[in-house]
Amino acid sequence: MNYTKLQSILLNHEIWYIEDLEVVFEAMDVNPETLFPQAKFALFEYTANIKEAIELLNKNNVQWEVHLDEEGLQYIVI
């Protein structure tokens, strides 16, 4: 899955590259390389409609995982 393809599926969602979120994951005390080593992208509940994103990802057979941040907000890794 590349960014362009994912963006075409999730038109109204803010998609982040995991490699660009080092400071975010460090603040959450999360090591993305060990927790979700295959993931390349992330969506956060505060910038995306998680329920809608999950429906679209499932409809397009995209593998994803949901996790919670320290505030209890969901984020999806793809």
C-alpha positions as a printed NumPy array, in Angstrom:
array([[  0.   ,   0.   ,   0.   ],
       [  1.4  ,   3.381,  -0.933],
       [  0.311,   6.844,   0.164],
       [ -1.484,   7.686,  -3.086],
       [ -3.577,   4.51 ,  -2.978],
       [ -4.407,   4.996,   0.7  ],
       [ -5.338,   8.637,   0.09 ],
       [ -7.706,   7.559,  -2.706],
       [ -9.486,   5.28 ,  -0.203],
       [ -9.508,   7.742,   2.711],
       [-10.326,  10.956,   0.86 ],
       [-11.321,  13.079,   3.862],
       [ -8.833,  11.769,   6.405],
       [ -5.461,  13.084,   7.48 ],
       [ -2.889,  10.348,   6.843],
       [  0.504,  10.456,   8.548],
       [  3.709,   8.613,   7.734],
       [  4.769,   6.732,  10.859],
       [  8.399,   7.687,  10.234],
       [  7.37 ,  11.353,  10.586],
       [  5.781,  10.742,  14.006],
       [  8.889,   9.924,  16.019],
       [  8.242,  12.684,  18.575],
       [  4.565,  11.727,  18.928],
       [  5.288,   8.063,  19.565],
       [  8.187,   8.913,  21.851],
       [  5.843,  11.072,  23.957],
       [  3.42 ,   8.13 ,  24.139],
       [  6.295,   5.808,  25.115],
       [  5.577,   3.675,  22.038],
       [  8.216,   2.106,  19.825],
       [  6.479,   1.664,  16.445],
       [  9.321,  -0.492,  15.125],
       [  8.548,  -3.18 ,  17.708],
       [  4.813,  -2.656,  18.274],
       [  3.786,  -2.493,  14.613],
       [  6.895,  -3.065,  12.45 ],
       [  5.044,  -3.51 ,   9.134],
       [  2.947,  -0.343,   9.433],
       [  3.824,   2.706,   7.348],
       [  0.892,   5.041,   8.008],
       [ -1.208,   6.275,  10.914],
       [ -4.53 ,   8.039,  11.377],
       [ -5.452,   9.706,  14.646],
       [ -8.933,  10.07 ,  16.121],
       [ -8.496,  13.824,  16.486],
       [ -7.887,  14.269,  12.727],
       [ -9.885,  11.392,  11.226],
       [-13.27 ,   9.76 ,  11.557],
       [-12.07 ,   6.402,  12.9  ],
       [-15.362,   4.548,  12.38 ],
       [-15.608,   5.693,   8.766],
       [-11.912,   4.973,   8.15 ],
       [-12.289,   1.41 ,   9.457],
       [-15.298,   0.826,   7.213],
       [-13.394,   2.113,   4.17 ],
       [-10.267,   0.12 ,   5.006],
       [-12.296,  -3.076,   5.458],
       [-14.213,  -2.45 ,   2.224],
       [-10.879,  -2.184,   0.386],
       [ -9.228,  -5.151,   2.157],
       [ -6.555,  -3.   ,   3.789],
       [ -4.9  ,  -4.469,   6.89 ],
       [ -5.001,  -2.157,   9.906],
       [ -4.774,  -2.14 ,  13.698],
       [ -6.364,   0.159,  16.268],
       [ -4.397,   1.325,  19.307],
       [ -5.075,   3.819,  22.096],
       [ -2.881,   6.764,  22.995],
       [ -2.217,   7.947,  26.553],
       [ -5.405,  10.052,  26.464],
       [ -7.533,   7.065,  25.449],
       [ -7.938,   8.318,  21.895],
       [ -7.807,   5.795,  19.09 ],
       [ -5.294,   5.712,  16.295],
       [ -5.069,   3.349,  13.346],
       [ -1.832,   1.997,  11.935],
       [ -1.71 ,   0.689,   8.396]])
